[in-house]
Amino acid sequence: MYIQPHDVEHEFPEYRQTLEEMRSHDTHLAQLLTEYEQLNAEIVDIEENDKPFQDFEFEEMKKRRLLLKDEIYLILRGAKH
């Protein structure tokens, strides 16, 4: 089964340089990125290794990842303008 990458670099390739610059200066963004990366790694681990999970919990994890991604995007978009 092919697992589509959801790491931040794949999600926002146009903001790659902005991410690098802001990560060390914006503590809130750094926290969001850390949480996103940890959660994404958990999700990928479940998907790639067919680990047992509760459907509800797994869907909540994916929703949380999406909310984090939205918040990260808003910060990046604001920094670009």
matplotlib code that plots the C-alpha trace (Angstrom):
import matplotlib.pyplot as plt

x = [0.0, 1.4, 1.4, 1.3, 3.9, 2.4, 5.6, 5.7, 8.2, 5.9, 2.8, 4.3, 7.1, 6.7, 7.4, 10.5, 12.9, 10.4, 10.0, 13.8, 14.1, 11.1, 11.6, 14.5, 12.9, 9.2, 8.7, 5.0, 5.6, 8.4, 6.1, 3.4, 5.9, 7.2, 3.7, 2.8, 5.9, 5.4, 1.8, 2.5, 5.2, 2.6, 0.1, 2.6, 3.8, 0.2, -0.4, 2.8, 3.1, -0.6, -0.6, -3.9, -5.8, -9.2, -10.9, -12.2, -8.8, -7.1, -9.5, -9.0, -5.3, -5.7, -8.1, -5.6, -2.8, -5.1, -5.8, -2.0, -1.3, -3.9, -2.5, 1.1, -0.1, -1.8, 1.5, 3.5, 1.1, 1.2, 4.9, 5.1, 3.0]
y = [0.0, 3.4, 5.9, 9.5, 11.7, 14.3, 15.7, 19.5, 19.8, 17.8, 19.7, 23.2, 23.0, 26.7, 27.6, 25.4, 28.4, 30.3, 27.3, 26.9, 30.6, 30.8, 27.5, 28.9, 32.3, 31.5, 29.3, 28.8, 27.6, 25.4, 23.8, 23.3, 21.7, 19.4, 18.2, 17.8, 15.8, 13.5, 13.0, 12.4, 9.8, 7.9, 7.9, 6.7, 4.0, 2.7, 2.9, 1.3, -1.4, -2.4, -1.8, -2.3, 0.9, 2.1, 3.7, 6.6, 7.3, 7.0, 9.4, 11.9, 11.7, 12.5, 15.4, 16.8, 16.6, 18.5, 21.2, 21.6, 21.8, 24.5, 26.5, 26.1, 27.3, 30.4, 31.3, 30.7, 32.6, 35.6, 35.6, 35.7, 38.9]
z = [0.0, -1.0, 1.8, 0.6, 2.5, 4.8, 6.2, 6.3, 3.4, 1.1, 2.3, 1.8, -0.7, -1.6, 2.1, 2.5, 3.0, 5.2, 7.4, 7.8, 8.7, 11.1, 12.9, 15.0, 15.6, 16.2, 19.3, 18.7, 15.2, 16.4, 18.9, 16.2, 13.9, 16.5, 17.5, 13.8, 13.0, 16.1, 15.3, 11.6, 12.5, 14.7, 11.9, 9.3, 11.7, 12.1, 8.3, 7.2, 9.8, 10.0, 13.7, 15.5, 16.3, 17.2, 14.2, 16.3, 17.8, 14.4, 12.8, 15.7, 15.2, 11.5, 12.3, 14.8, 12.1, 9.7, 12.3, 13.0, 9.3, 8.9, 11.8, 10.4, 7.0, 8.4, 10.2, 7.0, 4.8, 7.2, 7.3, 3.5, 3.3]

ax = plt.figure().add_subplot(projection="3d")
ax.plot(x, y, z, "-o")
ax.set_aspect("equal")
plt.show()
